Protein backbone atom coordinates (compact mmCIF):
# COMPACT_ATOMS: atom_id res chain seq x y z
CA UNK A 1 0.00 0.00 0.00
CA UNK A 2 1.35 3.45 -0.83
CA UNK A 3 2.68 5.66 1.93
CA UNK A 4 1.32 9.11 1.09
CA UNK A 5 1.80 10.61 4.55
CA UNK A 6 2.86 14.22 4.82
CA UNK A 7 4.97 13.87 7.94
CA UNK A 8 8.38 15.12 9.07
CA UNK A 9 9.00 11.91 11.03
CA UNK A 10 10.83 8.85 9.78
CA UNK A 11 8.46 6.12 8.70
CA UNK A 12 8.36 2.56 10.00
CA UNK A 13 9.90 1.05 6.85
CA UNK A 14 12.99 3.18 7.23
CA UNK A 15 13.51 2.09 10.81
CA UNK A 16 13.00 -1.59 9.95
CA UNK A 17 15.76 -1.31 7.36
CA UNK A 18 18.03 0.59 9.76
CA UNK A 19 17.49 -1.99 12.50
CA UNK A 20 18.67 -4.76 10.14
CA UNK A 21 22.00 -3.05 9.62
CA UNK A 22 23.14 -2.61 13.22
CA UNK A 23 26.13 -4.21 14.97
CA UNK A 24 25.69 -7.85 15.94
CA UNK A 25 25.87 -7.92 19.74
CA UNK A 26 24.19 -9.97 22.49
CA UNK A 27 21.86 -7.03 23.05
CA UNK A 28 20.78 -6.63 19.42
CA UNK A 29 20.29 -10.40 19.06
CA UNK A 30 17.88 -10.50 22.01
CA UNK A 31 14.17 -10.81 21.10
CA UNK A 32 13.39 -7.92 23.43
CA UNK A 33 15.35 -5.57 21.14
CA UNK A 34 13.26 -6.21 18.04
CA UNK A 35 10.89 -3.51 16.90
CA UNK A 36 7.50 -4.59 18.19
CA UNK A 37 5.68 -4.18 14.86
CA UNK A 38 8.40 -6.13 13.01
CA UNK A 39 8.54 -8.99 15.54
CA UNK A 40 6.50 -11.95 14.27
CA UNK A 41 6.90 -13.89 17.50
CA UNK A 42 5.57 -10.96 19.49
CA UNK A 43 2.63 -10.34 17.14
CA UNK A 44 1.62 -14.01 17.41
CA UNK A 45 1.43 -14.00 21.20
CA UNK A 46 -1.94 -14.87 22.71
CA UNK A 47 -2.26 -11.41 24.24
CA UNK A 48 -1.99 -9.84 20.79
CA UNK A 49 -5.07 -11.62 19.40
CA UNK A 50 -7.16 -8.40 19.49
CA UNK A 51 -4.47 -6.67 17.43
CA UNK A 52 -4.40 -9.50 14.88
CA UNK A 53 -8.19 -9.38 14.59
CA UNK A 54 -7.98 -5.66 13.93
CA UNK A 55 -5.26 -6.10 11.32
CA UNK A 56 -7.29 -8.72 9.44
CA UNK A 57 -10.25 -6.39 9.41
CA UNK A 58 -8.19 -3.37 8.34
CA UNK A 59 -5.95 -4.73 5.59
CA UNK A 60 -8.64 -5.88 3.12
CA UNK A 61 -10.84 -2.89 3.99
CA UNK A 62 -8.06 -0.43 3.21
CA UNK A 63 -7.11 -2.14 -0.05
CA UNK A 64 -10.72 -2.39 -1.25
CA UNK A 65 -11.20 1.29 -0.43
CA UNK A 66 -8.03 2.17 -2.34
CA UNK A 67 -9.35 0.20 -5.32
CA UNK A 68 -12.65 2.14 -5.09
CA UNK A 69 -14.74 -1.01 -4.67
CA UNK A 70 -18.07 0.04 -3.19
CA UNK A 71 -20.26 -3.07 -3.48
CA UNK A 72 -19.98 -6.78 -4.15
CA UNK A 73 -22.00 -9.76 -5.27
CA UNK A 74 -21.02 -12.75 -3.14
CA UNK A 75 -20.90 -16.34 -4.37
CA UNK A 76 -20.88 -19.15 -1.81
CA UNK A 77 -20.74 -22.81 -2.79
CA UNK A 78 -19.00 -26.14 -2.59
CA UNK A 79 -15.28 -26.50 -3.19
CA UNK A 80 -15.89 -30.08 -4.41
CA UNK A 81 -18.26 -29.26 -7.26
CA UNK A 82 -16.25 -29.89 -10.43
CA UNK A 83 -16.03 -28.13 -13.74
CA UNK A 84 -18.37 -30.14 -16.03
CA UNK A 85 -15.34 -30.97 -18.16
CA UNK A 86 -13.97 -32.90 -15.17
CA UNK A 87 -17.19 -34.35 -13.76
CA UNK A 88 -16.04 -37.91 -14.53
CA UNK A 89 -13.54 -37.49 -11.67
CA UNK A 90 -16.22 -36.49 -9.13
CA UNK A 91 -16.27 -38.57 -5.94
CA UNK A 92 -20.01 -39.21 -6.18
CA UNK A 93 -22.62 -39.20 -8.89
CA UNK A 94 -24.41 -36.40 -7.07
CA UNK A 95 -21.33 -34.17 -7.31
CA UNK A 96 -21.06 -35.01 -11.00
CA UNK A 97 -24.69 -34.00 -11.48
CA UNK A 98 -24.19 -30.78 -9.51
CA UNK A 99 -21.40 -29.77 -11.87
CA UNK A 100 -24.02 -27.91 -13.94
CA UNK A 101 -24.00 -25.28 -11.20
CA UNK A 102 -20.31 -24.63 -11.91
CA UNK A 103 -21.40 -23.35 -15.31
CA UNK A 104 -24.28 -21.36 -13.81
CA UNK A 105 -21.94 -19.74 -11.28
CA UNK A 106 -19.47 -18.93 -14.02
CA UNK A 107 -22.15 -17.44 -16.26
CA UNK A 108 -23.71 -15.47 -13.40
CA UNK A 109 -20.32 -14.01 -12.45
CA UNK A 110 -19.71 -13.09 -16.08
CA UNK A 111 -23.03 -11.26 -16.34
CA UNK A 112 -22.53 -9.39 -13.06
CA UNK A 113 -18.98 -8.43 -13.99
CA UNK A 114 -20.14 -6.97 -17.31
CA UNK A 115 -22.50 -4.84 -15.26
CA UNK A 116 -19.72 -3.99 -12.81
CA UNK A 117 -17.53 -2.77 -15.63
CA UNK A 118 -20.17 -0.16 -16.47
CA UNK A 119 -19.20 1.45 -13.14
CA UNK A 120 -15.48 0.99 -13.84
CA UNK A 121 -15.38 -1.96 -11.45
CA UNK A 122 -16.75 -0.11 -8.43
CA UNK A 123 -20.08 -1.86 -7.94
CA UNK A 124 -21.33 -5.45 -8.07
CA UNK A 125 -17.81 -6.87 -7.98
CA UNK A 126 -17.82 -10.66 -7.70
CA UNK A 127 -16.44 -11.96 -4.40
CA UNK A 128 -15.79 -15.62 -3.59
CA UNK A 129 -13.89 -17.66 -1.05
CA UNK A 130 -11.03 -17.87 -3.54
CA UNK A 131 -10.83 -21.66 -3.59
CA UNK A 132 -11.84 -24.39 -6.06
CA UNK A 133 -15.28 -25.54 -7.21
CA UNK A 134 -18.03 -22.92 -7.23
CA UNK A 135 -15.55 -20.33 -5.99
CA UNK A 136 -13.29 -20.95 -8.95
CA UNK A 137 -16.28 -20.71 -11.28
CA UNK A 138 -17.18 -17.28 -9.90
CA UNK A 139 -13.71 -15.83 -10.32
CA UNK A 140 -13.41 -17.49 -13.72
CA UNK A 141 -16.65 -15.92 -14.93
CA UNK A 142 -15.39 -12.49 -13.90
CA UNK A 143 -12.21 -13.08 -15.85
CA UNK A 144 -14.27 -14.23 -18.85
CA UNK A 145 -15.90 -10.79 -18.84
CA UNK A 146 -12.54 -9.03 -18.64
CA UNK A 147 -13.12 -7.65 -15.16
CA UNK A 148 -11.66 -8.10 -11.71
CA UNK A 149 -12.91 -10.21 -8.80
CA UNK A 150 -12.17 -10.74 -5.14
CA UNK A 151 -10.97 -13.92 -3.41
CA UNK A 152 -11.18 -14.24 0.37
CA UNK A 153 -9.05 -17.27 1.16
CA UNK A 154 -8.38 -18.80 4.56
CA UNK A 155 -5.46 -20.84 5.86
CA UNK A 156 -6.50 -24.48 6.29
CA UNK A 157 -4.38 -27.42 7.48
CA UNK A 158 -4.83 -29.44 4.27
CA UNK A 159 -4.78 -26.74 1.58
CA UNK A 160 -4.99 -24.28 -0.14
CA UNK A 161 -3.77 -21.99 -2.85
CA UNK A 162 -6.09 -19.43 -4.39
CA UNK A 163 -7.65 -20.45 -7.68
CA UNK A 164 -5.89 -19.04 -10.71
CA UNK A 165 -8.75 -16.73 -11.70
CA UNK A 166 -8.76 -14.42 -8.65
CA UNK A 167 -7.43 -10.96 -9.43
CA UNK A 168 -4.00 -11.04 -7.72
CA UNK A 169 -4.29 -7.59 -6.16
CA UNK A 170 -7.69 -8.52 -4.69
CA UNK A 171 -6.66 -11.90 -3.29
CA UNK A 172 -6.67 -11.93 0.52
CA UNK A 173 -5.72 -14.54 3.09
CA UNK A 174 -7.27 -14.91 6.54
CA UNK A 175 -6.58 -16.66 9.82
CA UNK A 176 -9.92 -15.81 11.45
CA UNK A 177 -13.12 -17.22 9.96
CA UNK A 178 -15.16 -14.51 11.71
CA UNK A 179 -13.30 -11.61 10.10
CA UNK A 180 -13.42 -13.32 6.71
CA UNK A 181 -17.21 -13.65 6.98
CA UNK A 182 -17.49 -9.99 7.91
CA UNK A 183 -15.68 -9.05 4.71
CA UNK A 184 -18.00 -11.27 2.67
CA UNK A 185 -21.00 -9.29 3.87
CA UNK A 186 -19.75 -5.74 4.51
CA UNK A 187 -20.20 -4.67 0.87
CA UNK A 188 -22.66 -7.34 -0.28
CA UNK A 189 -25.56 -6.25 -2.49
CA UNK A 190 -26.58 -9.82 -3.29
CA UNK A 191 -25.67 -13.26 -1.92
CA UNK A 192 -25.82 -16.28 -4.22
CA UNK A 193 -25.52 -19.66 -2.57
CA UNK A 194 -24.81 -22.76 -4.62
CA UNK A 195 -24.88 -26.36 -3.37
CA UNK A 196 -22.15 -27.04 -0.86
CA UNK A 197 -21.17 -28.50 2.48
CA UNK A 198 -20.56 -27.31 6.03
CA UNK A 199 -18.77 -24.12 4.99
CA UNK A 200 -21.52 -23.12 2.59
CA UNK A 201 -24.21 -23.84 5.17
CA UNK A 202 -22.32 -21.79 7.76
CA UNK A 203 -22.07 -18.83 5.41
CA UNK A 204 -25.74 -19.09 4.38
CA UNK A 205 -27.08 -19.20 7.93
CA UNK A 206 -24.77 -16.42 9.09
CA UNK A 207 -26.23 -14.14 6.40
CA UNK A 208 -29.83 -15.20 7.02
CA UNK A 209 -29.45 -14.66 10.77
CA UNK A 210 -28.04 -11.16 10.32
CA UNK A 211 -30.87 -10.22 7.95
CA UNK A 212 -33.58 -11.89 10.05
CA UNK A 213 -32.50 -10.05 13.20
CA UNK A 214 -32.18 -6.69 11.47
CA UNK A 215 -28.43 -6.49 11.95
CA UNK A 216 -27.96 -6.35 8.17
CA UNK A 217 -29.98 -4.72 5.42
CA UNK A 218 -32.12 -7.00 3.32
CA UNK A 219 -30.35 -8.03 0.14
CA UNK A 220 -31.27 -10.75 -2.35
CA UNK A 221 -30.31 -14.18 -0.99
CA UNK A 222 -30.58 -16.62 -3.88
CA UNK A 223 -30.29 -20.38 -3.46
CA UNK A 224 -29.29 -22.10 -6.69
CA UNK A 225 -30.85 -25.56 -7.00
CA UNK A 226 -34.22 -25.92 -5.27
CA UNK A 227 -34.05 -29.72 -5.39
CA UNK A 228 -30.73 -29.78 -3.54
CA UNK A 229 -31.72 -27.23 -0.90
CA UNK A 230 -35.15 -28.69 -0.17
CA UNK A 231 -33.54 -32.07 0.30
CA UNK A 232 -30.87 -30.93 2.76
CA UNK A 233 -32.85 -28.26 4.68
CA UNK A 234 -36.54 -28.34 5.44
CA UNK A 235 -37.14 -24.63 5.92
CA UNK A 236 -40.90 -25.15 5.92
CA UNK A 237 -40.57 -27.51 8.88
CA UNK A 238 -38.84 -24.75 10.85
CA UNK A 239 -41.73 -22.41 10.13
CA UNK A 240 -44.31 -25.09 11.00
CA UNK A 241 -42.51 -25.74 14.28
CA UNK A 242 -42.55 -22.04 15.05
CA UNK A 243 -38.78 -21.76 15.42
CA UNK A 244 -38.80 -19.25 12.56
CA UNK A 245 -41.66 -17.09 11.33
CA UNK A 246 -43.54 -17.72 8.10
CA UNK A 247 -42.23 -14.36 6.90
CA UNK A 248 -38.67 -15.64 7.27
CA UNK A 249 -39.27 -17.94 4.31
CA UNK A 250 -39.34 -14.76 2.20
CA UNK A 251 -35.74 -13.88 3.08
CA UNK A 252 -34.47 -16.06 0.25
CA UNK A 253 -35.51 -17.25 -3.20
CA UNK A 254 -34.76 -20.39 -5.15
CA UNK A 255 -33.27 -20.02 -8.62
CA UNK A 256 -31.92 -22.40 -11.23
CA UNK A 257 -30.12 -20.25 -13.77
CA UNK A 258 -27.84 -17.25 -13.94
CA UNK A 259 -30.39 -15.30 -15.99
CA UNK A 260 -33.09 -15.93 -13.39
CA UNK A 261 -30.79 -14.72 -10.62
CA UNK A 262 -29.95 -11.51 -12.47
CA UNK A 263 -33.65 -10.81 -13.05
CA UNK A 264 -34.46 -11.21 -9.35
CA UNK A 265 -31.60 -8.91 -8.35
CA UNK A 266 -32.88 -6.31 -10.82
CA UNK A 267 -36.44 -6.46 -9.48
CA UNK A 268 -35.67 -6.97 -5.79
CA UNK A 269 -37.83 -4.93 -3.43
CA UNK A 270 -35.53 -3.84 -0.61
CA UNK A 271 -38.20 -2.06 1.42
CA UNK A 272 -38.01 -2.19 4.36
CA UNK A 273 -34.22 -2.07 4.37
CA UNK A 274 -34.12 -3.14 8.01
CA UNK A 275 -36.55 -4.80 10.34
CA UNK A 276 -37.58 -3.04 13.53
CA UNK A 277 -39.04 -6.24 14.95
CA UNK A 278 -38.43 -9.94 14.48
CA UNK A 279 -41.58 -11.71 13.23
CA UNK A 280 -42.92 -14.37 15.56
CA UNK A 281 -41.42 -12.94 18.75
C-alpha positions in Angstrom: 0.0 0.0 0.0 1.3 3.5 -0.8 2.7 5.7 1.9 1.3 9.1 1.1 1.8 10.6 4.5 2.9 14.2 4.8 5.0 13.9 7.9 8.4 15.1 9.1 9.0 11.9 11.0 10.8 8.8 9.8 8.5 6.1 8.7 8.4 2.6 10.0 9.9 1.1 6.9 13.0 3.2 7.2 13.5 2.1 10.8 13.0 -1.6 10.0 15.8 -1.3 7.4 18.0 0.6 9.8 17.5 -2.0 12.5 18.7 -4.8 10.1 22.0 -3.0 9.6 23.1 -2.6 13.2 26.1 -4.2 15.0 25.7 -7.9 15.9 25.9 -7.9 19.7 24.2 -10.0 22.5 21.9 -7.0 23.1 20.8 -6.6 19.4 20.3 -10.4 19.1 17.9 -10.5 22.0 14.2 -10.8 21.1 13.4 -7.9 23.4 15.3 -5.6 21.1 13.3 -6.2 18.0 10.9 -3.5 16.9 7.5 -4.6 18.2 5.7 -4.2 14.9 8.4 -6.1 13.0 8.5 -9.0 15.5 6.5 -11.9 14.3 6.9 -13.9 17.5 5.6 -11.0 19.5 2.6 -10.3 17.1 1.6 -14.0 17.4 1.4 -14.0 21.2 -1.9 -14.9 22.7 -2.3 -11.4 24.2 -2.0 -9.8 20.8 -5.1 -11.6 19.4 -7.2 -8.4 19.5 -4.5 -6.7 17.4 -4.4 -9.5 14.9 -8.2 -9.4 14.6 -8.0 -5.7 13.9 -5.3 -6.1 11.3 -7.3 -8.7 9.4 -10.3 -6.4 9.4 -8.2 -3.4 8.3 -5.9 -4.7 5.6 -8.6 -5.9 3.1 -10.8 -2.9 4.0 -8.1 -0.4 3.2 -7.1 -2.1 0.0 -10.7 -2.4 -1.3 -11.2 1.3 -0.4 -8.0 2.2 -2.3 -9.3 0.2 -5.3 -12.6 2.1 -5.1 -14.7 -1.0 -4.7 -18.1 0.0 -3.2 -20.3 -3.1 -3.5 -20.0 -6.8 -4.2 -22.0 -9.8 -5.3 -21.0 -12.7 -3.1 -20.9 -16.3 -4.4 -20.9 -19.2 -1.8 -20.7 -22.8 -2.8 -19.0 -26.1 -2.6 -15.3 -26.5 -3.2 -15.9 -30.1 -4.4 -18.3 -29.3 -7.3 -16.3 -29.9 -10.4 -16.0 -28.1 -13.7 -18.4 -30.1 -16.0 -15.3 -31.0 -18.2 -14.0 -32.9 -15.2 -17.2 -34.4 -13.8 -16.0 -37.9 -14.5 -13.5 -37.5 -11.7 -16.2 -36.5 -9.1 -16.3 -38.6 -5.9 -20.0 -39.2 -6.2 -22.6 -39.2 -8.9 -24.4 -36.4 -7.1 -21.3 -34.2 -7.3 -21.1 -35.0 -11.0 -24.7 -34.0 -11.5 -24.2 -30.8 -9.5 -21.4 -29.8 -11.9 -24.0 -27.9 -13.9 -24.0 -25.3 -11.2 -20.3 -24.6 -11.9 -21.4 -23.4 -15.3 -24.3 -21.4 -13.8 -21.9 -19.7 -11.3 -19.5 -18.9 -14.0 -22.2 -17.4 -16.3 -23.7 -15.5 -13.4 -20.3 -14.0 -12.5 -19.7 -13.1 -16.1 -23.0 -11.3 -16.3 -22.5 -9.4 -13.1 -19.0 -8.4 -14.0 -20.1 -7.0 -17.3 -22.5 -4.8 -15.3 -19.7 -4.0 -12.8 -17.5 -2.8 -15.6 -20.2 -0.2 -16.5 -19.2 1.4 -13.1 -15.5 1.0 -13.8 -15.4 -2.0 -11.4 -16.7 -0.1 -8.4 -20.1 -1.9 -7.9 -21.3 -5.5 -8.1 -17.8 -6.9 -8.0 -17.8 -10.7 -7.7 -16.4 -12.0 -4.4 -15.8 -15.6 -3.6 -13.9 -17.7 -1.1 -11.0 -17.9 -3.5 -10.8 -21.7 -3.6 -11.8 -24.4 -6.1 -15.3 -25.5 -7.2 -18.0 -22.9 -7.2 -15.6 -20.3 -6.0 -13.3 -20.9 -9.0 -16.3 -20.7 -11.3 -17.2 -17.3 -9.9 -13.7 -15.8 -10.3 -13.4 -17.5 -13.7 -16.6 -15.9 -14.9 -15.4 -12.5 -13.9 -12.2 -13.1 -15.9 -14.3 -14.2 -18.9 -15.9 -10.8 -18.8 -12.5 -9.0 -18.6 -13.1 -7.6 -15.2 -11.7 -8.1 -11.7 -12.9 -10.2 -8.8 -12.2 -10.7 -5.1 -11.0 -13.9 -3.4 -11.2 -14.2 0.4 -9.0 -17.3 1.2 -8.4 -18.8 4.6 -5.5 -20.8 5.9 -6.5 -24.5 6.3 -4.4 -27.4 7.5 -4.8 -29.4 4.3 -4.8 -26.7 1.6 -5.0 -24.3 -0.1 -3.8 -22.0 -2.8 -6.1 -19.4 -4.4 -7.7 -20.5 -7.7 -5.9 -19.0 -10.7 -8.8 -16.7 -11.7 -8.8 -14.4 -8.7 -7.4 -11.0 -9.4 -4.0 -11.0 -7.7 -4.3 -7.6 -6.2 -7.7 -8.5 -4.7 -6.7 -11.9 -3.3 -6.7 -11.9 0.5 -5.7 -14.5 3.1 -7.3 -14.9 6.5 -6.6 -16.7 9.8 -9.9 -15.8 11.5 -13.1 -17.2 10.0 -15.2 -14.5 11.7 -13.3 -11.6 10.1 -13.4 -13.3 6.7 -17.2 -13.7 7.0 -17.5 -10.0 7.9 -15.7 -9.1 4.7 -18.0 -11.3 2.7 -21.0 -9.3 3.9 -19.7 -5.7 4.5 -20.2 -4.7 0.9 -22.7 -7.3 -0.3 -25.6 -6.2 -2.5 -26.6 -9.8 -3.3 -25.7 -13.3 -1.9 -25.8 -16.3 -4.2 -25.5 -19.7 -2.6 -24.8 -22.8 -4.6 -24.9 -26.4 -3.4 -22.2 -27.0 -0.9 -21.2 -28.5 2.5 -20.6 -27.3 6.0 -18.8 -24.1 5.0 -21.5 -23.1 2.6 -24.2 -23.8 5.2 -22.3 -21.8 7.8 -22.1 -18.8 5.4 -25.7 -19.1 4.4 -27.1 -19.2 7.9 -24.8 -16.4 9.1 -26.2 -14.1 6.4 -29.8 -15.2 7.0 -29.5 -14.7 10.8 -28.0 -11.2 10.3 -30.9 -10.2 7.9 -33.6 -11.9 10.1 -32.5 -10.1 13.2 -32.2 -6.7 11.5 -28.4 -6.5 12.0 -28.0 -6.3 8.2 -30.0 -4.7 5.4 -32.1 -7.0 3.3 -30.4 -8.0 0.1 -31.3 -10.7 -2.3 -30.3 -14.2 -1.0 -30.6 -16.6 -3.9 -30.3 -20.4 -3.5 -29.3 -22.1 -6.7 -30.9 -25.6 -7.0 -34.2 -25.9 -5.3 -34.1 -29.7 -5.4 -30.7 -29.8 -3.5 -31.7 -27.2 -0.9 -35.2 -28.7 -0.2 -33.5 -32.1 0.3 -30.9 -30.9 2.8 -32.8 -28.3 4.7 -36.5 -28.3 5.4 -37.1 -24.6 5.9 -40.9 -25.1 5.9 -40.6 -27.5 8.9 -38.8 -24.7 10.8 -41.7 -22.4 10.1 -44.3 -25.1 11.0 -42.5 -25.7 14.3 -42.6 -22.0 15.0 -38.8 -21.8 15.4 -38.8 -19.3 12.6 -41.7 -17.1 11.3 -43.5 -17.7 8.1 -42.2 -14.4 6.9 -38.7 -15.6 7.3 -39.3 -17.9 4.3 -39.3 -14.8 2.2 -35.7 -13.9 3.1 -34.5 -16.1 0.2 -35.5 -17.3 -3.2 -34.8 -20.4 -5.2 -33.3 -20.0 -8.6 -31.9 -22.4 -11.2 -30.1 -20.3 -13.8 -27.8 -17.3 -13.9 -30.4 -15.3 -16.0 -33.1 -15.9 -13.4 -30.8 -14.7 -10.6 -30.0 -11.5 -12.5 -33.6 -10.8 -13.1 -34.5 -11.2 -9.3 -31.6 -8.9 -8.4 -32.9 -6.3 -10.8 -36.4 -6.5 -9.5 -35.7 -7.0 -5.8 -37.8 -4.9 -3.4 -35.5 -3.8 -0.6 -38.2 -2.1 1.4 -38.0 -2.2 4.4 -34.2 -2.1 4.4 -34.1 -3.1 8.0 -36.6 -4.8 10.3 -37.6 -3.0 13.5 -39.0 -6.2 14.9 -38.4 -9.9 14.5 -41.6 -11.7 13.2 -42.9 -14.4 15.6 -41.4 -12.9 18.8 
